[in-house]
Amino acid sequence: MVRYVMDHELGEVLTAPCGVRLPNQSVPVEPDILFIHKERLHIIGEKVIEGVPDLIVEILSPSSIGYDRETKFEVYQKAGVPEYWLVDYQHRIVEIFILTEGFYTLLGQYQMGDQLMSKQLPGFEIAVDVIFNF
């Protein structure tokens, strides 16, 4: 993803630790990976991102499954994050949700052998095998 964004000059990909202060949230959240379109790079502050990233990726761990699937899911949906990925290493599945009329809908659930695409990164495509063999 990082290479694709750089090669196509689409914006910035940032990784944790990187705080994001979403609208109506006093405490910043810390996504594992996030993408911001080049037209919106002004939201990158000195210490935190001040606004809504265009894409957020959370990598599930046994201790974070509930928080990422429920709490962060609701927070990101309410804040208007257009695309949200959940990467589940235990089951080797990537779920991509897109915001549709204010609510997340499942764009796809991808497993080993599948190719996934992003709505926020036009033309970006990656094999799920590459994600889990990284």
N, C-alpha and C positions, 0 to 999 in steps of 0.2 A: 504494500500500500504506500509506504513512504517513498519508494523509488518511483512509483507511478505518479504520485502527486508532484514530486520534484520534476520529473521528466516532462510533465504536461503543464507545469506551472499553475497548478490548480489552487494552491493555498498552502496551509501548514498542517502537518500531522504532529501532534504532541503526545508524549507518554507520561505516565505517573512517575514521580510525583508532580502533579500540576493541578492546582485548585481551580475550580470553576464556580463562580458565584452566579447562580441562576436568578431570574426575576422572582421576587417574593421569597427568597431564601437568604436568611441571614448568615448561615454557615455554609461555606463552599463545600461542594462534593468533589471527589477525586476519582474521575474515570481512569481506567487503565490506558485507553487510547482515545484520542479525539481528533477530529478533522474540522478545520475552519476554512471556508472558501476565501479566496484571495480578496474578494470584494468586501469581506467582513473582518479582515485582519486587525482592524482598529479595536476590536474587543479584547485583544491580547494586552493585558496590563503588565505592569512591572512585576507584580507578585501573584496575581490571579487573572484568569479569564473573566471578564466582566460581561457576561451575556451567554447566549445560547449557541453552543457548537452545532455544526451541521450534521455531524455524525459522531456517535459515541459507541465505543466497544468496551464491554465488560467481560473479563475472563473469569469464569466461575471457578470457585474453589469450594471445598466442603464447608468452610466457615462463612462463605459469602453468598451461597445460593439463594437463600431466602431474601437477603437484603437486596441483591441485584435483580432478582425476579419479581419482587413485590415492591419494596420501598423505592428503590431507584427507578424502577419501571414507572411507577406513579409520578415520581418527582420529574423525571424527564418528559413524560407525556404531558403533564400539566404545564411545564415550562415551554413546551413546543419544540423539543429536539426532533428534527425531521426524520432521523433514521437512528435506530438503536440495534446493535448486534449483541447477542449473548453467545459467547464461545464456551462450550462445555467440553473440557478435555476428558472428563471421565467417560462420557458417552460418545465423544468425537462427533459432536453435532454443533452446527452454527445456525442460530435462529436470527433472522433479520426482520425487524418490525419497522414499518413506516407509518408516519403520522397522516391520518386521513380524517378530515373534519374533526380534528381535536382528539382523536383516539388512535392508539396503535392498532394496526392490523398486521397480521403475519404475512410478510411478503414471501417467505419461504423458510423451510427447515432443511438444511443441507447436511449431508453426511459424506463419509469417505466415498470417493468415486464421482461426486458431484462437482459442478462448477458453480460458483456463486457470483452474483453481480450486485453492484450498489446503485441505488437511484441517485445518490449524492455525488458519486464519482463516475461520470459518464464514460463508458468504454472500459471501465475497470472490471476485470474478471480474474478470478483466482480459483485454483483447484483446492478443495477442502483438504486433500491429502497434503498439500504444501503447508497449510496452516498448522496441521497437527504433527508434521514431521520437521517443523522448524526448530 
